[in-house]
Amino acid sequence: MRSLLSIISLGAAALLCTAAAPAVELAEQEMLDAFDAALTAIAVAASGLALFGLVWAGFLLMADGAEGRSARGRAAVFLTVAGPALALSAKGLAMLISSGVIPIPAPLI
């Protein structure tokens, strides 16, 4: 009796999952839109912070002087360029996924 109830419930769950397939696609699109909005905000914030980072790196380069000990300044410039590049590449990857260039694998049920 217990196994019969389990078989019936598993069949009903499979039927409900099959019937809810369009809702899953809608939820998937809503999730992609939410990620896109978050990554847009991160890209805008990274662009603003990059301006501040370049000014700070300029101060570090000027403070080190002409002696050639500008390791901190060069590191600040590299990190200032790498930060927005990382944020924009994440935004680009999200755009590739949402446009369908990179397919989203179907979940195994």
Order of alpha helices (4+ residues) and beta strands (2+ residues): alpha-alpha-alpha
